[in-house]
Amino acid sequence: MTIDMDKWIRSVFTSPRRLAIPLMTHPGIALTGRSVLDAATSSQYHFDAVRALAAKYPTAAATMMMDLSIEAEAFGAQIRFDDHEVPSVAARMVTNRDEIDRLEVPDMSRGRLRQRIAATEQAARYVTDRPVFAECIGPFSLAARLFDVSETMMAILLEPEPILHLTGTCTQFLITYCKHLKSAGANGVIIAEPVAGMLSQDMCTQFSSAFIGQIVNAVQDGHFKVILHNCGETDTLVPSMKGTGAAGLHFGNRCTITRALQQLPADLLVLGNIDPVGVFRMGQPGAVRAETRRLLEGTSAHRNFILSSGCDIPPATPLENIDAFFEALEEFNKSRTS
């Protein structure tokens, strides 16, 4: 559905209530009685999970499944599938400069790209009361999955040019992919750059943020916004991330959100960052409530903050913990408006 996203962002800033966009699809998969494999390989089951969550929880936006193997699969990488775990890249795709130079940008018929675009289109047609954010991997993280993460980290120190070329190829592909997600009706995309969280500030700018900026320039407008996710530490990455032009930054739980908010402009959306494993997956409902309340109180002075998980909420997370998260949010909002 077409939404004026500039207007939506302004509504976040002016809302008397704190809003929440946890990154979650797996609780929806549980609600529909399907497996992770079902949702990862079927657009209908993927959409069913998103629809179930939109019906049950008052999220400020719906989010699609975070599966960071889809893009590597499109390039031809071997993928490991499991009934109960998120698919993962099984082996590196390229090993040297010549293979990188020969790598072609895949079209949208490869792998599960069509399934993901179809699920996004279904969600955009059904979820009309809030934005729908698609998801994709970031260019540096995709390059690292194709070349191998450890080898990539060594190569950027010893011979960075091939990695820059590979990341550029990944960027070309991601621009096309994001344009298809946009045409499918998504109101934005959350770009996940987990491997960039391992970089220094300067290297993050060179190997990640510069390429993210190209994607932002190619796809972001008044109806489609980019939110950049990074798992790194606050002081190292905030200066690099805010230069991408993305409309929002989503931080993992290694980041101190209150410190990030102090460093970022007030017209930039900031999302995060309750620990998806230690709190959502492993914690008890009481601990989820307490951590949610702590984060809400610590960020209460910042109108540009949106409550979220630090990353994708993993499979087998108890639904009681998701309920506790939203109960704590509602209690906090009532205390602010009473």
N, C-alpha and C positions, 0 to 999 in steps of 0.2 A: 504494500500500500504506500502511496506517495504521502510523505509527511514533511512538513516544513521543519527541518532539523535545527535550523537557527532558532526558530520559535520554541522548539522543544528544549533546547539548551537554556534559553532565557527562562523557561518555566522551571528548570532545575534551580537556577539562581534565586528565583523569587518564591519558591515553594516554602510554606511554613513548616512543612514536614520533610524529614530526611528520607531520601529515596534509596532504593537498593536494587542492584543488578548483580547478583551472584552469578559466577560463571558455572552454570550447571545444566547438564543434560542427563547425566547418569541417574539422578533421582527420578526423572521422568521415565527413563527406561525401566526402572524398578516399578513405578506406578502402572505401567502398561504390561508388566509381566514378561518382558522380552529380555534378551541377553545383550551384552555389549556388542557381540558379533552381529546380532540381528540389526541393531541400529547403525553399525559401521558399514554394513553392506546393503542396506535397503533404504531408499528414500522415504518409503511409507512408514517404516518403523521409526526412523529418525524423526520425521514430522510428528508421528503419534506422541513421542516423548515430549517434544516441544509444546504441542497442544495441551497435553496433560498438565504440564507445569504452569502454562499460562492460565489454565482454568483454576488451578489450586492455589497459586501464590501471587501476591500483589507486587510483582516485579515491575520496575519502571521501564524495562525493555525485555524482550525475549532474546535469548542467545542460542545460536546453533551449536552443535557438538564440536568440541575441540579435539580434532584428530590430526595430529601433526605428521602423519604418514602419507596423507592423500597426495600432497604435492610431489613428494619424492617418488611415489608410485607412478605418477604421471610421467616422470622422466625415465622410468624403467627400473627403479630400485625394487629389490625383493622385499616383500612385506611379511612380517610375522603376525598371524591372526590367532586370537584366543577367545573363547566364549565369554570370559569374564574380565579381560584386560583390554586396554586401549591398544589398537594395532601399532606396531613399531617397525622401524627399518631394520632388516635382518643383516644387511651387509653393505659395504660401501659400493658406490656406483662408479666413481672415477678415481684414478690413482695417480695421474700425472698430467703435465701440461698438455700433451697431445690429446689425451682423452677429453680434457676440459675444452680444448679448442674445437673438437669435433662434436661436442654436445649440442643438440638441437633443442630449440624451445618447443615443447609439446603443445599439441592443440587440445581442445576441450573434449575430444572423444576418448582420451587416454584414461585408463584406470577407472577410478570411481568419481571422476570429476562431474560427469553428468548426473550421477545420483545425488551428489552434494548440491548441485545447482537446482535440481528438481525439488529436493527437500526444502531448500530456501524459498523457492517459488511457492510451494504449498503453505509454508509458514507465513509468508507475507500476505497471501490471500486470506488466511484464516485469522491471524492475529492482527486485528485492525485497531485495537484500543491503545497500542503502545508500539514503539519502534521494534524492528527485528534486526538484530546485528548478526551478520554472517561472521565466519571465522576463517583465518588462514595463517599459515606459518610466515615468519619474516624471512627476508632474503638471505641474511647471513646464517640463520639457523637452518634454512633449507640447503644452502651450500655446504654447511658442516655435516648435514646428514648424507649428502651425496659423496663427500670426500672423506668422511669420518671426523668426528669431533676432535679427538686427540691429534690426529694428523693435521687438521685445520689449524689448531692452536699453535702447533709447531711451525707450520708453513708460513703463517702471517709474520713470524719473527725472522725466518730464514729466506723465504722467497714469496713475498706477498702478492706479486703481480698476478699469478694464476688464480689465486683466491679472489682477488678483486674482479678478475674477468668472470669467474664462475658466479660470483654474487651478482654481477651485472646481468648475466644470462638468466639467473633466477628472478631478478627484478623484472625483466621483460615479461617473463611468464606470469608473474604475480599481478602485474598491471592488467594483462588480458583477463586473467582469472577474476580479479576484483571487478572488472567491468562487466563480466558475465553475471556475477553475484548481484551487482547493482541493477542490471537489466532484469534479473529475476524478481526484483522487488525489495531487496534488502535495503534498509535505511542507513546502513553503515557496516563496517567490518572491524573486528578486533584482530589485530595483527600480533601474533605471539612471537617474540624474539628471545626465547629462553637462553640460547647460547651466547647472545650478546651480553648477558649478565656476567659472563666470565671475563669480560674485557675491561681494560682501563678506560678512562674517559676519552682520551684522544683516539684510541683504537675503536671504541664504540662509535665515535663520530665518523671515522674513516670507513669502517667495515659494515656498519649497520645504519646509523642515522642518516647518512648521506643518501643511501639507497631507499630508505623509508620515505625520505623527502620526495624522491622521484615518484613513488607510488601515490603519496598524498597529492602532489601536484597534478597527477593524471586522473584521479578519481574523485577527490573530495570536492563537494559543492554544497549548496543549500539544502539538498535532499539526501545527501550521503556523506557520512562522517567517518573518519578513521580514528580508532582508539588503539594506541600502541601499548602492548604489555611487555614488561621486562622484569626478570626475576632478580636483578642485581641489587647492590647496596645503594643507599640513598645518595650520599655525597658524590660517589663515583659517577653515577649515570644520569642524574637529574639534569645537569647542564647540557649534556648531549641530547637527551630525549626531547627536551622542550624546543630544540631547534628544528625539529622535523616538520613542524606545521600541523601535526595531528591535533584534532579537536579535543582529545582526551588522552590521559596517560593512566595506565592501569599497572599497579605495583604489586609485586609478590611480597611474601611475608618477611623477606630479609630487609625490606625497606621500612624505615620509620616514617609513617605517613605524616605525622605532625610536622616533622622536619621538612619533608618534601613540600608540604603545603606552604611552609614559610618561604621556600625558595622559588615557588612557581607563581605565575600571574593569576589573579583572581578570576580571569575570564577563561581559564583553561580547566576543563573537567579533570578531576583527580579521583580515581577509583581504587579501592583496596579494602583491606588486605588480610582478612582473618585466615589463619593457617588452614589450608584445605585438608591436610592429613592429620596434623597433631590435634586440631580442634574439631573440625567438621567430621572427619572419619573416625578418629580414635577417642574423642572426648565424649563426656556425658552431656545430656541436655543442659544441666545446670552450668557446666563449664562453658558451653556455647553461649548461653544467655549472658554470663558474666563477661566473657571476652567481647561479645557484641556490644554490650553496654559500655564497656571500657573504651572501645574504639569510638563509639558515638559521642561519648562525653568529651573525649580528647580532641575531637574534630568539630565540635559544635559551633565554633566561631566562624567556620569556613563554609560559605554557601555553595562553593563549587565542588564539594566533596560528595561522592556517591558511595554508599556502603557496598562492599563486595567481598567475595572470597579472594584469597591471595593468588589463586590460579583455579583451574578447572576442579570442581568438587569431584573426587574420585569415585569409581564404582564401589558398591557395598557401603556407602555412607548411610547411616540410619536416617530414615525419614523423620524420626523424632527430633533429630538434631537440626534439620532444615526447619521444622516447625518452631523449634526453640529460637532460632535465628530471627524469624519473622515475628514471633511473639515479643522478643526483646525490642525489636524495631518499633512495634506498635506501642509498647509501653513507653518507650522513649518519646515517641511523637505525641502521645497523649500528655505526657508531663510537660512538653514544650507549649502545647496549645491550650492547656487547662488554666 
